[in-house]
Amino acid sequence: MELFFETLGDLAVTSGFASLTWRNVVMILVSLVFMYLAIKKGFEPLLLLPIAFGMLLTNLPSTGMYHPELWNIDAGHELDFGKILHEGGLLDMLYLGVKLQIYPSLIFLGIGCMTDFTPLIANPKSFLLGAAAQAGIFLTFIGAALLGFDATEAGSIAIIGGADGPTSIYVASKLLASGGKSVEVGTIALAAYTYMALVPLIQPPIMRRLTTEKERRVHMDTLRTVSKTEKMIFPIAVTIIIALLVPSAAPLVGMLMLGNLFKESGVVDRLSKTAQNELMNIITIFLGISVGATTVADKVISWAFIKVMILGVIAFSVGTACGLLFGKIMYVTSGGKVNPLIGSAGVSAVPMAARQSQKVGAETDPTNFLLMHAMGPNVAGVIGSAVAAGVLLSIIQY
């Protein structure tokens, strides 16, 4: 009997309950909320659900699946990958794909296969709207620096304004590689995907506030027909130009354009379908779980995390506003032929931002169809956020 009670005592001491803290409980509850939003409300379920479950796993104590101490290194030192491979758990292994910037680039490959650049090619001026919407990134970078974040943290927070989860993860994983920071890759990813999911709530009020009813009623001319040759030249030309101008953006832009070339060439259907289906699904699972694993309670429950969430929504809102304001400039310079609402789609949330342009325009005039016109700035925003990421990395790392 004594041995029985001794065994029970040992089990109690070694169980996860013995190490469970109030912070762990809070994070577990937060993960359950995110699962609810993903399943019940449909908020970015493909990524929010695996992120939420990764958050759950990493905050269950004593599971040995993720070890933050293996990733926290002092400045001037490098990660000991041998130690990670020998001592790491399942989530540590999956997180290697984030740390080595593999997952975001492969996600961009899949996005390229699924994206139609025709509206952008048909109306190259859309590039200007996509570029204008990236202003939120650089303005937020300044704001984060003024709030006390160092350059690497400020850059990681600012990129949230691009409304592009893979780009945010890519930048954060490179800038926060040294560890010992007040923010983590998981924190940045969580904020980025949260605001992407909240696009239908954040953007419409800003769009209505910054445009007049007359502007929202503008009907735009039908886009011109784009030839197959143009569609194939475009990804090659963009890759060459951007890789030469901003080499740091080459991994993301290169994979995005390779995927699009797969799609438009028409000779590699198997590769295109694999990249946008099987490969995309596998990488999405790995990316979501491993990013969720970095949301350990000690890092997330902090003032730094609150600041990140506030700055994130500011970055996204400012980006939306800058796109709209530049759209108003184009409205004036075109003699009233450009509907400013398509400027809000200059952020990189494809195709949700473009749908909001269509939705708000249709509220004013049900016969107004802006979706295809908005897709131009929207896909330009994908390229623009990758370029902005490259610029941030070039400025901060070098």
N, C-alpha and C positions, 0 to 999 in steps of 0.2 A: 504493500500500500504506500509505503514511504517513497519507493521508487516511482510509483505512479504519479504522486503529487510532484515529485522532483522533475519528472518528465514534462508534466503540465506547466510547471514554472519555467522550464527551459524554453518551451514552445512560446509561452507568453512573452518572454524576454526577447526572443529572436523574431517574433512576428512583426509584421508591419505596423500593427496597432501600437506597439511600444514606441515606435519612432514617429508616429503621426503627430504633426503639429497643426496649429490653427491655420497656418499659411497653406499647408497641404490641403486641408479641408476646403478652404476658400477656392483654391485653384481647381480642385475636383468639381466643386459646384459650378465654377465658371465654365469648365469643359462641358458639363451637362447642359448648361444654358446654350452654348454654341452648338451642341448636337441637336438641341431642340430647334434652334433657328435654321439649321441646315436641313433637318428632316421635315419639320412642320411648316416652316415659312419659306423654304427653298432658297435661302440666302447662300449663294455660291456653294452648293452642297458638295460638288466634286472635290473641292479643296478644304472647305470649312469642316466637313465631317472627319476626314483623316487628321487634320490639324487638331481638332478637338479631342480625338481619341489618343493622339500622340501626347497631348497635354495631360490627359487622364493617366496614361501609363507612366509618364515621367514624374508625376506627383504622387504616385503610390510608393511609399518608402520601402527600401530594402529589396526592391525587385532586381537591382543590378543591371537594368537595361540601358541606362544612360548615366555617364559619369562626367559631370561638368568639369571636375578637376583635371581631366585629361586634355581639355580644350583651352583652359586658362593658362596662358604662358606669359612670361615677362617680355617686355620690349627687348628687341635684339636677339631673341631666341626663336627657334623654329619648333613646330609641332613634332613630337616624337611619334611618327606613324607606326613604328614597330611596337611601341608600348600600347598604342590604341588597338592595334590588331590582336595583341596578346591578352590585354586586360579589359578591353571594351566589351560592352554588351551588344545586343541586337541593334538598338537604336543608335549606338555609337557607329556601328558599321554603316548603317543607312545614312547617317549624317555626313559621312565622308563625301558623298555625292554633292552635298550642299557646300561643304568647306572647300572642295576642289572646283567649285563653280561648274559642275557637270550638268546637274539637273536643270538649272535655268536655261542653259543654252539648248538642251534637248527639247525643253518646253517650247522655246522659240521656233525650233525646227517644225514641230507639230502645228504651231500657230500659223507659220508660213504656208503650210499645206492647206490650211482651212480658210485662209484669207484671200479675198478677191481685191486686188489693187486697182481694178478697172476704174472706180470712181475717182481715185487719186490721179491716175494717169490721164483720165479725161479732163480733169480740172486741176492742173498743177498748182494753182493758187492756193489749193487746200493745204499745201505744205506750210504756208505762212500761218494759217490758223493752228496747225499742229505745233508749230514752233512757238507761237504766242502763248499757248496753253502751258508750255513748260516753264513760263516765268514764275509760276508758283513754287517750283523746285528751288530756284536760285534765291528768291526772296525769303523763303523759309530757311534756307541755309544760313542766311545772314541773321535771321531771328533766333535760330537755335544757338548760334555762336554767341549772340548777345545774352542769352539765358544761361551761359556758362558751360555749354557742351563743347568739347574739343572739336577740331576740324573733322576727324573721322566719324565721330558721333553725329555732328551736325549734318554731314553729307549723307549718312545713312538715314537720318530722319527726313531730310529734305526730299529724297527720292520718292518718298511716299506720295508726294504731290503729282507724280506721273501716273498714278492709279494703275500701276502695272506690277502685279505680285512677283513674277519671275525676275524682273529688273531690280526691284527692291531687294530681293534676296541676294541677287548677284552682287550688287553694290555693297550691301551690308556684310556679306561673307568675306569680301576682299578688304574693306576698310576696318572691320572689327576683328581681323584675323589674329591680332596680337593678344586678344583677351584682356581681362582686367578693366573692362569698360562698364559704364553705368547702364548701358543698353545692350541687348543681345539680338542676334539675327532673328530669333523667334519673336521677339517683341516687335521688330520692324515688320516682319511678315504678317503678324497678327493684325497690326494696325492697317497695313496695306490692304489685306483681303477684307477686313471689316468695312473699310470705306468703299471698296469696290462693290461690296454687297449692298451698301447703303446709297449707291448712286441714285436710285429712284426717289430717295428721301432728301438728299443733299442738293442735287442740281436744280430741280424745277423751281423752288422758291428764288434761287439766285437768277435763273433765266427770266422769270416773270418780272423780277425787280429791276433788272438792268436793260430791259427792252420795252418798247412801246407796243401797243396793240397794232399800230400801223406796220411796224417792222415785222411783227410776228405773222402778219397776213401775207407777206411777200411770197409770191409763187416764183420759183426759179425755173429757168429754161431746162429742157431735157438735155441730159449729158450726151456728148457725141459718142459715136461708136468707136471702140478701141480695137485695133487689129491684133491678131495673134502674135505677130512679129514684135509689136510694141510691148506686149505682155511678157515676152521672153527676154527682150533687151533690158527692160526695167530692172529686174532683180540683179542682173549682172552689173549694170551701170551704177546702181545705188551701192552695191558692195564695194566696187572699186573706189568710188568717190569718197564714201564715208570712211573706209579703211585707211585711205591716204590722209584724209583730213583729221580724223580722230581714231588713231589705231586702237585705243582702249575699248572702243565700241565694237570692234570687229567681231569678237566671238558671238555677241547677241545678234547684231545686224547680219553677219555672215550666215548664221544658222537660219534666221528668219527668211532671208532671201533664197537660201538653198531650198528650203521647204516650198517657197512659192514657185521656184523654177521647176521643182518636181511636179507641182500641180499644173503649171501652164505648159510645160513641154509636151505632155500627153504621151510620153514614151516610157514612163516609169510608174505606171499606175499602182503596181504592187508596192513600190517604195513609198509612194504618196499615201496610200491607204494605211500602210503599216505605221508610218510616222504620225498620222493624225488619229489613229485608232489604238492599236495594241501598244505601240511604244509610248504614246501620249498617256494612255491610261496607267501603264506601269510606272512611268516617271511621276505622274501625279500622285499616285499612292505613296511612293517612296518620299517624294518631296514633302507632302503634307504631314506624314507621320514624323519624319525627322525634324521638320521645322517645329511641329508641336512639341517635340521632345525637349527643345531648348527653352521652353517657357517654364522653367523651374520657379518655384514659389518665391525664393529669396530675391530673384531678379525682377519678377513681374509685379509683385506687391511692393511698390516703391513709388516715391515721388517722381523719379525719372520716367517710369512707365506712364504716369498720368500726363507728364509734360509731352511725352512722345505722342500720345493719343490726341492731345490738344493741338500740338503742332501739325500732326498728320491731317486733321480735318481742316486746319487753316490752309495748309499747302494745297489740298485738293480743292478747296473753295476758291482760293486765289487763282489757281490754274484755270478753273471753270470761268471765273470772272474775266481773266485776261483774254481767254479765247473769245468770250462774248464781246468784250470791248473792241478787240481787233476786228471781229465780225461787223460791228457797227461802223468801224472805219471803212471796211470794204463795202458796206451798204451805201455809204455816202459817195465814195470814189467811183462806184459802179453805176451811180445814178438810180439807186434803189432796186438793183437787180439781185443783190445778194441778201438772203435772209440771215440776220445776225445769229439766230438760234443755232445754226450749224457750227458756230465758233465754240460752243460749249462742248462739242464732241471732239475737240482737239486733245482732250485728255485720253489716256491710253486704255480706258475700260471698254474693250470691244466685245460685243456690239452694243452694250448697255447704254453708253453715252449717246450713241447715234439714235437709239430708240427714244431717249428722252427728248431729243430735238424734234423727232417726229410727233411724239405725244403732246408736247407743249404747243407745237405749231397747229396740230389738229384740234386742240382745245379752242383755239381762236377761230380757225377756219377748217371745218372737217374735210374740205376738198383739197387741202394743201398736203402734198406728199413730199416730205423732206428727207426721208430715210436714206436714199441713195446719195443725195447731196451731202448729208452728214457723214456718210461712211468715208468720204474722202479725207476730211480732217481727222476722223477717228483712226484710220489706218496710218495717217501721217503722224498721229500722236504716238503710235506704237514705235515708229522709227525715231520720232523725236525724243521719246523717253530713253531709248537706247543710246542715242547720241548724247543726251544730257548726262546719262550715267557715265559715258566715256569721258566727257568733259570734267565731271566731278572727280573721277579717278585720276585723271591727268593732273588736275590742279592740286589735289590733296596728297597723292602718293609721290608726286615728283616735284 
